[in-house]
Amino acid sequence: MTMPVCEPASPVPYVCRAMTTPEPKPRSLTPAEIPFTSPHMFNRCITDTGKILPRKYTGLTSKHQRAVTKTLKRARAMLLAQ
C-alpha cells in the first residue's frame, strides 16, 4: 500500500495546516470582569433563594469567588439582584 503524495496545485510551496497559527478565539468574561449591573449572568453562582454558592459547588478559584461575592453584594445593595 503506497501513501499518497501531497503536491501543491499552485507554484506556492505546500504549507501544512498544523504549522500555521490559528485565529485567536474570542475570550469569555471572567467572573471578575462581569459588571454588577447584569446580575443575571451570575445565575450559576446563586441558589433559588438568592444565597451565594460556595467554591466547591461553583468550581471557581478563590480570587474569582471573592470577585463574584463582591459583585453580587454590590448588585443587592443597588436592588438589582434579589
C-alpha contacts under 8 A as a table, 3 or more apart, distances in Angstrom:
res1	aa1	res2	aa2	distance
7	E	14	Y	7.26
8	P	11	P	6.95
8	P	12	V	7.09
8	P	13	P	6.63
8	P	14	Y	5.52
10	S	13	P	7.79
15	V	19	M	7.24
15	V	20	T	7.86
16	C	19	M	5.46
16	C	20	T	7.16
17	R	20	T	5.52
18	A	21	T	7.73
29	L	32	A	7.84
29	L	33	E	5.79
29	L	34	I	6.36
30	T	33	E	5.31
30	T	34	I	6.70
30	T	64	H	7.62
31	P	34	I	5.43
31	P	64	H	5.82
31	P	65	Q	7.83
31	P	67	A	6.67
31	P	68	V	5.95
32	A	64	H	5.87
32	A	67	A	5.09
32	A	68	V	6.51
34	I	38	S	7.52
34	I	41	M	7.62
35	P	38	S	5.94
35	P	39	P	7.74
35	P	71	T	7.50
36	F	39	P	5.87
36	F	71	T	5.31
36	F	72	L	6.76
36	F	74	R	6.70
36	F	75	A	5.42
37	T	75	A	6.65
37	T	80	L	6.93
38	S	41	M	6.15
38	S	80	L	7.91
39	P	42	F	5.47
39	P	43	N	7.55
39	P	72	L	6.91
39	P	75	A	6.76
39	P	80	L	6.97
39	P	81	A	5.91
40	H	43	N	5.69
40	H	81	A	7.80
41	M	44	R	7.66
42	F	45	C	5.35
42	F	46	I	6.81
42	F	68	V	7.85
42	F	72	L	7.95
43	N	46	I	5.61
43	N	47	T	7.70
44	R	58	T	7.09
45	C	52	I	5.96
45	C	53	L	5.42
45	C	58	T	6.07
45	C	68	V	7.87
46	I	49	T	7.85
46	I	50	G	5.55
46	I	51	K	5.34
46	I	52	I	4.49
46	I	53	L	5.36
47	T	50	G	5.12
47	T	51	K	5.28
47	T	52	I	6.56
47	T	53	L	6.69
48	D	51	K	7.52
50	G	82	Q	6.55
52	I	69	T	7.14
53	L	57	Y	6.44
53	L	58	T	6.60
54	P	57	Y	5.78
54	P	58	T	6.48
54	P	65	Q	7.97
55	R	58	T	5.05
55	R	59	G	5.41
55	R	60	L	5.66
55	R	61	T	7.22
55	R	62	S	7.25
55	R	65	Q	6.57
56	K	59	G	5.61
56	K	60	L	7.86
60	L	64	H	5.95
60	L	65	Q	5.79
61	T	64	H	5.24
61	T	65	Q	6.02
62	S	65	Q	4.95
62	S	66	R	6.17
63	K	66	R	5.35
63	K	67	A	6.41
64	H	67	A	4.95
64	H	68	V	6.10
65	Q	68	V	5.05
65	Q	69	T	6.13
66	R	69	T	5.09
66	R	70	K	6.11
67	A	70	K	5.13
67	A	71	T	6.04
68	V	71	T	5.08
68	V	72	L	6.01
69	T	72	L	5.23
69	T	73	K	6.09
70	K	73	K	5.26
70	K	74	R	6.14
71	T	74	R	5.06
71	T	75	A	6.17
72	L	75	A	4.99
72	L	76	R	6.10
72	L	81	A	7.29
73	K	76	R	5.00
73	K	77	A	6.16
74	R	77	A	5.14
74	R	78	M	6.46
75	A	78	M	5.16
75	A	79	L	6.16
75	A	80	L	5.12
75	A	81	A	5.55
76	R	79	L	4.80
76	R	80	L	5.76
76	R	81	A	5.00
76	R	82	Q	6.23
77	A	80	L	7.64
78	M	81	A	7.92
79	L	82	Q	6.57
